[in-house]
């Protein structure tokens, strides 16, 4: 029973810290937010904050890492599925973008901070194996170095779409963005494969 209370207390503290941080981030720049302000707004003591985070930068890093962990878990579960036909790239894109939407609060707050330049490449990196697999299916005879360059080119375009979607406040539906990314991927692959 005591363990359950500790878990609830920890979840409450982490949620309160995150919400206080987001509320402050909506009002002021990241560099001007202090641990003291977060603690006061979260109604916790500094010891509780330091139990989980080293400083404000660590809080920000852990929040962004938790988003990426969710995306990586999604990709990992996808690659471990025995029947690859059940897990197409389009469905994977939809699911990955759903993770982004579930974290829209923090991503909206962070869109003016360089953290998007960290999150988007990691998001794209997580999708890269599925894109490489699709390219291998579409053009099995494509030399490895060409496949690597083509995949990197495609992923850069996908990253630009995701980054713009986040900067735009995710006003377009995730389904439309998934369609756009999927068409980008398959269109470039088809055009390239037709020329070779």
VEXDO-39950 format. One line per 8 residues: number of its first residue (from 1); their letters; for each residue z, y, x of N, C-alpha, C. Coordinates in pm, 1 decimal, m for minus. Example, Ala and Ser with C-alpha at 12.3 -4.5 7.8 and 13.67 -1.06 7.14 Angstrom:
BEGIN
1> as> 780.0,m569.0,1319.0,780.0,m450.0,1230.0,780.0,m330.0,1320.0 | 708.0,m225.0,1285.0,714.0,m106.0,1367.0,787.0,3.0,1290.0
END
This chain:
BEGIN
1> xxxxxxxx> 0.0,m119.6,81.2,0.0,0.0,0.0,0.0,126.2,85.7 | 76.3,123.1,194.9,82.5,239.6,283.0,m53.2,267.5,346.7 | m126.8,160.3,376.6,m260.3,175.7,435.2,m355.4,245.2,337.9 | m345.4,209.9,210.2,m429.4,274.8,108.8,m400.2,424.3,100.7 | m271.9,459.3,106.4,m234.0,600.7,103.2,m287.2,674.5,224.2 | m282.8,608.7,342.3,m335.2,669.7,464.7,m485.5,691.7,453.3 | m556.3,589.6,399.7,m701.1,603.1,383.2,m735.1,715.8,287.1 | m662.2,725.1,177.1,m686.3,832.1,80.6,m657.3,968.9,141.2
9> xxxxxxxx> m548.2,974.6,217.0,m512.1,1100.5,281.7,m618.1,1141.5,383.7 | m666.0,1043.2,459.1,m769.4,1072.2,559.1,m897.3,1120.3,490.7 | m939.8,1050.1,385.5,m1061.3,1090.0,313.4,m1045.4,1230.2,254.9 | m929.0,1255.8,198.0,m903.2,1388.1,141.8,m911.0,1494.8,250.6 | m846.2,1469.3,363.8,m845.6,1567.8,473.7,m986.2,1593.0,525.1 | m1061.8,1486.0,546.9,m1198.5,1501.7,597.9,m1286.5,1576.8,498.5 | m1271.4,1545.0,371.7,m1349.3,1614.4,267.8,m1310.6,1761.7,260.6 | m1180.3,1789.0,267.9,m1132.1,1928.4,261.5,m1180.3,2008.5,382.7
17> xxxxxxxx> m1177.8,1946.6,499.4,m1224.1,2014.3,621.0,m1373.1,2045.3,609.5 | m1450.0,1946.2,567.8,m1595.4,1965.3,554.8,m1626.3,2076.2,453.8 | m1559.4,2072.6,338.2,m1586.1,2173.6,235.1,m1546.0,2313.1,283.2 | m1432.4,2323.4,350.6,m1389.0,2453.2,402.9,m1490.0,2505.1,504.5 | m1536.9,2416.9,589.2,m1637.4,2453.9,689.4,m1764.8,2504.3,621.9 | m1811.9,2431.9,520.6,m1933.0,2473.1,449.0,m1913.7,2606.8,379.1 | m1796.5,2625.3,318.2,m1768.7,2752.1,250.4,m1770.4,2868.4,349.6 | m1711.0,2847.3,465.8,m1710.8,2952.0,568.4,m1850.9,2975.5,623.2
25> xxxxxxxx> m1926.2,2868.1,638.9,m2062.5,2879.3,691.9,m2152.5,2956.9,595.9 | m2122.2,2951.0,466.6,m2198.8,3027.4,367.4,m2170.5,3176.9,378.2 | m2055.5,3211.1,438.3,m2013.4,3350.3,446.0,m2037.5,3414.4,582.0 | m2039.2,3333.3,687.1,m2045.9,3390.3,822.2,m2119.4,3298.1,917.2 | m2145.6,3347.5,1036.2,m2219.7,3268.5,1134.2,m2131.3,3158.3,1193.2 | m2195.3,3055.6,1241.8,m2124.2,2942.1,1300.2,m2032.0,2985.5,1413.1 | m2080.6,3073.2,1499.8,m2002.6,3116.6,1616.4,m1876.5,3193.7,1580.2 | m1870.7,3247.2,1459.1,m1752.7,3325.9,1422.1,m1649.7,3245.0,1341.9
33> xxxxxxxx> m1678.1,3118.0,1315.6,m1584.1,3033.1,1241.6,m1481.3,2976.4,1338.8 | m1353.8,2985.7,1300.1,m1246.9,2934.4,1385.8,m1177.5,2815.0,1319.9 | m1112.1,2736.6,1402.4,m1033.8,2623.4,1352.9,m925.3,2672.7,1258.4 | m862.5,2782.6,1292.8,m756.3,2838.8,1209.4,m807.6,2870.0,1069.6 | m926.9,2930.0,1060.0,m983.9,2962.5,928.6,m1013.0,2836.3,847.7 | m1069.3,2736.4,913.7,m1099.7,2610.2,845.2,m971.2,2547.8,792.2 | m868.0,2544.0,876.7,m740.1,2483.8,836.7,m677.0,2558.0,719.6 | m681.3,2689.8,726.0,m621.3,2769.9,618.8,m693.0,2744.5,487.3
41> xxxxxxxx> m826.2,2746.7,490.8,m904.3,2726.3,369.7,m891.5,2582.4,317.6 | m881.4,2485.9,407.8,m867.5,2344.7,368.6,m724.4,2309.6,329.8 | m633.8,2401.9,356.0,m491.4,2381.4,327.8,m435.5,2260.3,403.7 | m468.3,2256.8,534.3,m417.4,2152.9,623.5,m362.1,2221.3,747.6 | m285.1,2148.6,827.1,m236.7,2208.8,951.5,m334.7,2178.9,1065.2 | m320.7,2251.2,1173.4,m412.7,2237.3,1287.5,m407.5,2096.3,1346.4 | m290.7,2034.5,1342.3,m277.1,1898.3,1395.2,m367.5,1800.4,1321.4 | m378.1,1819.5,1190.8,m466.0,1733.2,1111.0,m610.9,1754.2,1152.9
49> xxxxxxxx> m649.8,1879.4,1171.6,m787.4,1907.0,1216.3,m813.6,1838.4,1349.6 | m723.6,1858.9,1445.4,m743.7,1804.7,1580.5,m728.7,1652.8,1587.0 | m675.8,1594.7,1483.7,m668.3,1448.5,1476.3,m809.5,1389.9,1462.5 | m899.4,1465.8,1399.8,m1034.4,1417.7,1372.0,m1144.1,1486.6,1453.2 | m1119.5,1610.3,1496.1,m1224.2,1688.3,1563.3,m1166.9,1760.7,1684.4 | m1248.3,1778.1,1786.1,m1207.1,1853.2,1905.8,m1212.1,2003.5,1882.2 | m1316.0,2046.9,1808.8,m1338.5,2188.9,1783.1,m1443.8,2201.8,1673.3 | m1487.2,2322.3,1645.7,m1587.4,2346.5,1540.7,m1720.3,2279.6,1575.4
57> xxxxxxxx> m1759.8,2286.7,1701.9,m1886.1,2221.9,1742.8,m1880.3,2071.2,1720.3 | m1765.6,2010.9,1747.4,m1749.0,1867.5,1725.2,m1756.5,1835.9,1576.0 | m1698.2,1920.4,1493.1,m1707.4,1903.8,1347.7,m1853.5,1905.6,1304.1 | m1928.2,2003.8,1350.9,m2069.8,2015.4,1317.3,m2146.8,1893.1,1365.1 | m2119.4,1849.6,1487.3,m2188.9,1732.9,1543.3,m2158.5,1608.1,1460.8 | m2033.1,1588.6,1424.9,m1996.3,1469.6,1347.9,m2058.1,1470.6,1207.8 | m2067.6,1587.3,1148.6,m2131.1,1596.9,1017.0,m2279.0,1559.7,1028.1 | m2348.9,1616.3,1126.8,m2491.4,1584.7,1141.1,m2511.1,1438.7,1181.9
65> xxxxxxxx> m2422.3,1385.6,1265.6,m2432.5,1245.1,1305.6,m2413.3,1151.8,1186.8 | m2327.0,1188.9,1092.7,m2304.0,1101.9,976.9,m2429.8,1094.3,889.6 | m2502.9,1204.2,879.6,m2629.5,1204.0,805.5,m2728.2,1111.1,873.8 | m2738.5,1124.8,1004.7,m2832.1,1041.9,1080.3,m2791.5,895.3,1077.7 | m2662.8,867.9,1081.5,m2616.1,728.8,1072.7,m2662.4,664.2,942.9 | m2654.7,739.3,833.4,m2700.7,686.0,705.0,m2849.4,652.9,710.0 | m2927.3,739.5,773.9,m3071.3,715.8,784.8,m3098.0,595.1,874.9 | m3028.4,587.0,988.2,m3047.3,473.1,1078.4,m3008.8,341.9,1011.8
73> xxxxxxxx> m2900.8,342.0,934.2,m2860.0,219.5,862.7,m2969.0,177.8,765.7 | m3030.2,275.3,700.5,m3139.6,247.7,608.1,m3256.9,183.5,682.6 | m3292.1,240.6,797.8,m3403.1,186.7,876.2,m3370.9,46.6,928.2 | m3248.1,28.1,971.8,m3206.4,m100.9,1024.6,m3212.4,m207.3,916.0 | m3161.8,m174.9,798.5,m3165.7,m272.7,689.1,m3309.4,m302.9,650.0 | m3395.8,m204.0,661.0,m3536.7,m224.1,629.0,m3602.2,m318.3,728.7 | m3574.9,m298.8,857.3,m3639.4,m382.1,959.2,m3583.4,m523.9,960.1 | m3462.8,m542.6,905.5,m3402.0,m675.4,903.0,m3443.1,m756.5,780.8
81> xxxxxxxx> m3508.4,m692.4,684.9,m3549.7,m766.5,566.3,m3648.8,m874.3,604.5 | m3629.8,m992.1,548.5,m3713.4,m1106.7,584.3,m3855.6,m1089.7,534.2 | m3872.2,m1035.3,416.1,m4004.7,m1019.1,359.6,m4047.1,m873.3,374.6 | m4127.4,m844.9,476.5,m4167.1,m707.0,507.0,m4247.2,m644.6,392.9 | m4313.2,m727.7,312.8,m4392.4,m674.2,202.5,m4303.7,m604.8,99.1 | m4177.6,m645.2,91.1,m4086.5,m583.5,m4.1,m4044.3,m443.6,40.4 | m4071.9,m408.1,162.8,m4024.5,m281.0,216.7,m4141.9,m204.2,275.3 | m4218.1,m136.0,191.9,m4332.3,m60.9,241.3,m4288.3,74.7,296.0
89> xxxxxxxx> m4374.5,135.9,372.4,m4343.6,264.4,435.4,m4315.8,372.5,331.6 | m4390.8,373.5,224.0,m4371.8,475.2,120.8,m4231.4,465.2,60.1 | m4186.8,344.9,30.5,m4051.7,325.9,m22.8,m3945.9,366.3,77.5 | m3971.9,335.7,202.4,m3879.1,372.6,309.1,m3867.3,524.7,320.7 | m3979.8,594.0,311.0,m3978.7,740.3,314.0,m3897.4,796.0,197.0 | m3918.4,741.4,78.5,m3842.4,785.8,m38.4,m3692.9,768.7,m17.7 | m3653.9,652.5,35.6,m3511.6,625.6,57.6,m3452.3,717.0,164.7 | m3528.5,740.3,271.7,m3479.9,827.6,379.2,m3464.6,970.8,329.2
97> xxxxxxxx> m3558.3,1016.1,249.6,m3549.3,1151.4,194.3,m3435.5,1162.0,92.3 | m3402.0,1051.8,26.4,m3286.8,1051.2,m65.6,m3157.5,1075.1,12.3 | m3147.7,1016.1,132.1,m3030.5,1039.9,217.0,m3022.1,1188.4,251.1 | m3136.6,1248.2,280.2,m3139.9,1391.5,309.8,m3091.8,1470.7,188.0 | m3141.2,1435.6,69.7,m3100.6,1506.3,m52.6,m2951.4,1491.1,m80.8 | m2896.7,1374.0,m52.5,m2753.4,1352.3,m73.7,m2669.2,1441.6,16.7 | m2730.0,1490.3,123.9,m2660.4,1579.0,216.8,m2717.9,1719.6,212.5 | m2776.9,1754.9,99.3,m2843.0,1884.7,85.4,m2747.8,2000.7,108.4
105> xxxxxxxx> m2621.1,1982.8,70.2,m2525.3,2092.8,86.4,m2514.1,2134.9,232.1 | m2490.5,2040.4,318.4,m2475.0,2074.0,460.6,m2607.7,2116.3,522.4 | m2716.6,2049.9,485.8,m2846.3,2084.8,544.7,m2891.6,2223.5,502.0 | m2860.9,2262.2,378.8,m2894.2,2397.0,333.8,m2817.7,2500.1,415.5 | m2691.1,2472.1,440.7,m2609.9,2564.0,521.1,m2657.7,2570.8,665.8 | m2711.9,2460.2,713.4,m2749.0,2452.5,854.9,m2893.3,2492.6,882.1 | m2967.3,2527.7,779.3,m3110.1,2552.3,802.2,m3137.3,2670.5,895.4 | m3043.9,2761.5,908.4,m3064.2,2874.1,999.7,m3004.9,2849.3,1137.9
113> xxxxxxxx> m2950.3,2730.8,1156.7,m2890.3,2695.7,1285.4,m2982.6,2596.1,1353.8 | m2981.1,2593.5,1483.7,m3069.4,2504.7,1558.5,m3045.3,2356.6,1533.7 | m2946.2,2322.0,1452.4,m2915.4,2181.2,1428.2,m3033.0,2109.4,1362.4 | m3115.6,2182.0,1284.3,m3233.7,2119.1,1224.6,m3329.4,2071.2,1332.9 | m3329.7,2139.7,1445.9,m3414.4,2096.9,1556.9,m3363.2,1968.6,1620.8 | m3241.5,1930.2,1587.9,m3185.4,1803.5,1635.1,m3200.9,1696.6,1527.4 | m3169.8,1732.2,1403.3,m3172.8,1634.5,1295.1,m3314.6,1585.7,1265.7 | m3410.8,1676.3,1256.4,m3546.7,1637.0,1218.5,m3607.9,1540.3,1320.6
121> xxxxxxxx> m3602.2,1568.1,1451.3,m3658.5,1469.7,1544.6,m3590.4,1332.5,1537.1 | m3460.2,1330.3,1513.5,m3391.2,1201.9,1501.9,m3432.2,1130.9,1372.8 | m3452.0,1206.8,1266.6,m3500.4,1150.8,1140.0,m3637.0,1085.9,1162.2 | m3723.7,1159.4,1229.7,m3858.8,1109.6,1256.1,m3854.8,989.1,1349.8 | m3769.2,994.5,1450.5,m3755.3,882.9,1544.0,m3713.7,755.8,1468.9 | m3630.2,772.6,1367.3,m3585.4,657.5,1289.4,m3701.1,595.1,1210.8 | m3799.0,676.1,1171.7,m3915.2,624.9,1097.5,m4022.7,565.9,1188.6 | m4018.7,599.2,1314.8,m4126.0,563.4,1407.9,m4158.0,414.1,1412.4
129> xxxxxxxx> m4058.9,323.7,1414.4,m4094.4,181.1,1417.6,m4178.0,137.1,1297.6 | m4147.9,189.2,1179.3,m4225.0,152.7,1060.4,m4367.8,204.8,1070.4 | m4384.7,323.8,1126.0,m4518.8,380.8,1143.6,m4596.2,300.4,1247.7 | m4531.3,263.9,1356.5,m4596.8,182.4,1459.9,m4641.0,48.2,1403.5 | m4556.1,m10.1,1319.3,m4589.5,m138.9,1257.9,m4711.2,m125.9,1166.7 | m4717.1,m18.0,1088.9,m4831.3,4.9,1000.9,m4959.2,24.5,1082.2 | m4951.3,99.5,1190.4,m5067.9,120.5,1276.5,m5114.6,m11.8,1336.3 | m5021.7,m95.9,1377.7,m5055.6,m227.6,1433.1,m5129.3,m311.6,1329.7
137> xxxxxxxx> m5086.5,m303.7,1201.9,m5153.3,m379.0,1095.6,m5293.3,m324.9,1068.8 | m5306.5,m191.8,1073.0,m5435.1,m129.6,1041.5,m5535.9,m145.3,1154.6 | m5488.0,m145.3,1277.3,m5577.4,m152.0,1393.1,m5514.1,m237.1,1503.3 | m5516.4,m369.4,1485.9,m5448.3,m456.9,1581.2,m5507.8,m455.0,1722.1 | m5632.2,m412.0,1734.9,m5696.6,m411.9,1866.6,m5684.6,m278.2,1939.7 | m5616.6,m184.5,1881.3,m5599.1,m53.5,1942.8,m5515.0,m68.6,2069.8 | m5564.7,m16.0,2182.7,m5485.9,m27.3,2307.5,m5347.5,35.8,2290.8 | m5250.4,m21.9,2358.2,m5111.3,18.1,2342.2,m5087.4,166.5,2370.8
145> xxxxxxxx> m5149.9,218.3,2477.4,m5127.1,359.7,2509.9,m5187.5,451.8,2403.9 | m5302.2,415.9,2347.2,m5360.4,495.9,2239.3,m5272.1,491.0,2115.0 | m5219.9,372.7,2084.6,m5131.5,358.4,1969.2,m5006.9,444.7,1986.3 | m4955.3,450.3,2107.6,m4835.8,530.8,2134.7,m4865.1,679.5,2114.0 | m4978.4,727.6,2167.7,m5014.4,868.6,2151.2,m5040.6,902.5,2004.5 | m5111.3,814.8,1936.3,m5143.2,838.7,1795.3,m5015.7,840.9,1710.5 | m4925.2,748.7,1736.9,m4799.2,745.3,1663.7,m4719.5,873.1,1687.2 | m4713.2,918.8,1812.7,m4641.0,1043.0,1842.9,m4704.3,1163.0,1772.6
153> xxxxxxxx> m4836.9,1166.4,1768.5,m4908.4,1274.0,1700.2,m4874.7,1274.4,1550.6 | m4880.3,1157.0,1490.3,m4850.4,1144.1,1347.7,m4706.2,1184.4,1319.2 | m4614.3,1138.5,1402.1,m4473.3,1167.7,1379.5,m4444.7,1317.1,1394.9 | m4516.8,1384.6,1482.3,m4499.2,1530.2,1495.2,m4536.9,1600.7,1365.1 | m4645.9,1557.3,1303.3,m4686.6,1614.8,1175.0,m4584.7,1587.4,1066.0 | m4531.6,1465.9,1064.3,m4428.1,1430.7,966.2,m4303.8,1516.3,987.5 | m4268.4,1536.8,1111.6,m4151.7,1619.7,1144.0,m4170.1,1762.4,1095.2 | m4291.2,1814.7,1110.3,m4319.2,1951.0,1064.9,m4303.5,1961.4,912.8
161> xxxxxxxx> m4348.3,1857.7,841.0,m4334.9,1858.1,695.0,m4187.2,1856.5,655.3 | m4108.8,1768.1,717.4,m3966.1,1757.5,684.0,m3893.1,1886.9,719.0 | m3925.0,1942.5,835.4,m3858.8,2066.1,877.6,m3888.6,2180.2,779.9 | m4012.9,2192.1,738.9,m4049.5,2298.6,644.6,m3983.2,2275.1,508.9 | m3975.6,2150.1,466.9,m3910.3,2115.8,339.8,m3763.0,2157.5,343.3 | m3696.4,2131.2,453.2,m3556.0,2170.0,466.8,m3541.7,2322.2,470.2 | m3628.1,2388.8,544.1,m3621.2,2536.0,553.0,m3650.2,2601.4,418.5 | m3734.2,2534.5,338.8,m3771.6,2587.3,207.9,m3664.7,2557.9,102.4
169> xxxxxxxx> m3556.5,2493.6,141.0,m3450.2,2463.7,46.8,m3476.2,2341.3,m37.9 | m3566.8,2253.5,7.2,m3597.6,2127.3,m60.9,m3639.4,2150.6,m206.1 | m3722.1,2253.3,m227.7,m3765.3,2288.0,m362.5,m3869.6,2191.2,m417.5 | m3942.6,2124.4,m330.2,m4040.1,2024.0,m373.1,m3966.0,1890.7,m385.7 | m4002.2,1809.2,m482.6,m3932.1,1682.4,m503.6,m3949.4,1590.1,m382.6 | m3850.3,1506.1,m362.6,m3857.8,1411.3,m250.2,m3976.4,1317.0,m267.2 | m4012.0,1284.2,m392.1,m4126.8,1196.5,m416.4,m4256.0,1263.1,m369.3 | m4271.1,1393.4,m396.5,m4390.3,1464.8,m350.5,m4394.6,1475.3,m198.8
177> xxxxxxxx> m4278.9,1497.5,m137.8,m4274.5,1504.8,8.5,m4305.4,1368.4,68.5 | m4250.0,1261.8,9.0,m4279.4,1126.3,57.3,m4428.6,1097.5,46.0 | m4489.8,1136.8,m66.1,m4634.9,1119.4,m82.7,m4711.9,1195.3,24.2 | m4671.2,1319.2,47.5,m4738.9,1403.2,146.9,m4730.5,1340.3,285.9 | m4612.1,1295.5,322.6,m4594.4,1233.5,454.5,m4674.5,1103.9,462.9 | m4668.5,1023.0,358.3,m4740.9,896.0,358.3,m4891.4,918.6,370.8 | m4943.7,1016.8,296.5,m5087.4,1047.8,305.4,m5122.5,1099.5,444.9 | m5034.2,1178.2,503.3,m5054.4,1227.0,639.6,m5066.6,1109.0,734.9
185> xxxxxxxx> m4972.9,1017.2,725.2,m4969.9,901.3,815.4,m5094.2,814.7,798.5 | m5119.6,771.2,675.6,m5231.2,678.6,653.1,m5366.7,746.2,672.6 | m5375.8,874.0,635.5,m5502.8,945.1,653.6,m5542.3,957.9,799.9 | m5448.3,996.0,883.3,m5477.8,1008.4,1026.4,m5512.0,871.5,1085.0 | m5435.0,770.3,1045.5,m5461.6,635.8,1097.6,m5599.7,587.2,1056.5 | m5635.4,605.7,929.7,m5765.7,559.8,882.3,m5878.1,634.2,953.0 | m5866.5,765.8,964.6,m5969.3,845.4,1031.6,m5985.2,801.1,1177.7 | m5874.9,778.6,1244.0,m5879.3,737.5,1385.6,m5938.3,598.4,1400.2
193> xxxx> m5896.3,508.0,1313.5,m5943.3,369.2,1322.7,m6092.4,359.5,1290.0 | m6143.7,444.4,1200.6,m6285.7,443.7,1167.6,m6371.4,486.2,1286.5 | m6317.2,574.0,1369.6,m6392.1,622.5,1486.3,m6392.6,522.6,1599.3 | m6306.7,423.8,1595.3,m6296.1,324.7,1704.3,m6340.3,187.5,1659.9
END
